[in-house]
């Protein structure tokens, strides 16, 4: 059984930038340790990616805070985390869930038996979106989320997202 780790949006803007929180900053050491427990070839990541026109998008109308603009410091993954992930295993995504990531993982699962573990930011937006997308594409693959390596927009939304994940057969610590 090959165990795959998916690191969701551990980017500067979500950690200590425009949308950063104390909870996001607090999980960084645990995320780094979790990644170190996997072989580099078994670690994949997503990167929230927007253009300069972000405020003119649907998401920008609902969340009018410029963040993760391609090429900015806030768009970059935390440097220590980025150093642990192969560059060709990082998927830029313009929305909450990454179909490119799901396709890559589905291709792996077609060749060998896999389990998936997700960690990252934000539990209630992109972690839950990617977990449910992966569950839809790979309904028989065991998917888990490590709550200690995730943070939500608020602590309450983090807890609510974990309950949603459990309801959809995603294991949560």
N, C-alpha and C positions, 0 to 999 in steps of 0.2 A: 504494500500500500504506500503510494507516494503522497506525502503531505505537502500541500502547497499553502504558502502564506500570501495573503493579499493585503497590502498596506494602502489604505484609502486616504488620499489627500492630506498627507502630513506636511503641509506647506506653511511657509512663513506667515502668510496672511491669516491662516486659521489658528496658528500657534500664538504669535505675539504681534501680529500685524493688525490690519483694519478690522478683522472679525475675531481676533484672538481672545482667549479666555484663560482664567487661572486654571481651570480644569484641563484645558488643552495643553498648557505648559506643563502641568503636573504629570501627564502620561508619557512625555517624551522619553525619560529614562527607561520606563517599562517597555515601550515600543522598541527602543534600541536593543534591549536585552532579548526581547522576543525574536527580533530579526536575526540576531546572532545565533539563535538556537536552530536556525534553518540553514541548509546549504544555499549559497547564493543563487544557484540555478532554480531553486524552488521558491524564490521570492519574487513577487510581482507587485506593482504599485500603480495607482492612478494619480493623476494630477489634474485638478480642476483648472480649466483653461478658458479664458474669456478674451475677447478683443477689446480694443479701445471703445467700441460702440456698445459696450455692455449695458449701459443705462437705457439704451433704446430697445433692449430685448425684453421678452416676457418676464424672465427671471429678474432683470434689472428693474422692472416696474414693481415687482413684489418685494424685492430686496435691493433698494436703491443705495447700495454701498459698493463702490468699485473695489473689486478684489480679484486676485489671481489673474491679473492681466498678463498675457503671454509676454515673456521677456523681462518682467519686472522682478525685483528682489522678492516681493510677496508671493509671486508665482512659483518660486523655487521650492523644492523640498528642503526640509531642514538638512543642513550640510552633512551632519553625522549620519543621518538616516540615508541620504542620497548615496553616500560613499559605500553603503552596504548592499545596494540594489543594482544589478546589471542595467546599464542604460537602455538596452533593448527590451527590458522587462517593464518599462515605464510607459503607461498609456495616458496620453492627454485626452481629456474628455470635455466636451462643451456643455454637458448636462449632468444630471445627478448620477446616472448609471452609465457604465461603459459597455457597449455592445462589442467593441473590439476586444476588451478583456475577456468577456464571456465567450467569444468565439475562440480565443487562444486557449482558454481553459477547457472548453468543450473538445478542442482538437487533442489536447493532452489526455483527457478522459476517454477518448475514443481508442487510444493506444495502450493505456494502462489504468489500473484502478487508482483513483485519487480521493483524497479528502481535502477540504478547503477550510482554512481559518482566516477570518477577516478581522482587521484591527484598524483604528484610525479615527478620522474626523469627517464629519460630525455624525454621531451615532444616529440621530433622528433625521438626517437628510441623505447624505451620500453612502454611509455604511449600510443603512437599511435598504436603500435603493439598489445598491450593488448585490447585497445578499439575496434580495428577492428576485432580481434579474437572473443571478446565477442559479437560484433554486428553480426558476421557471425553465431555464435552458437545460438544467441537469437535475431533474427531480429525484433521482435515486442516489445522488452523491451526498455524502454527509458534509454539511456546512455548519460551521460554528463561528461564533463571535466571542472574543475575549473582552468582557466588560471592563477589566482593569486596564486595557490598552485602547480604550475608546473614550471619547467625551462628546457630549451633546451640546447643543446651543445653550441649554441650561441643564442643571442636574435633573430636573423633573422630566424634561424631554428625553434625556438619556434613558431614564428608567422606563418611560412610556415606549420608546423604540425597542428596548429589550423585550418588553411584553409582546409587542407586535411581532418581533422576530420569533419568539417562542411559539406564538400562535400559528406561525407559518412553518413550523418544523425545523427551525434553525436553532441549534444548541447554543445556549448562552450561559457560560460559566457556572 
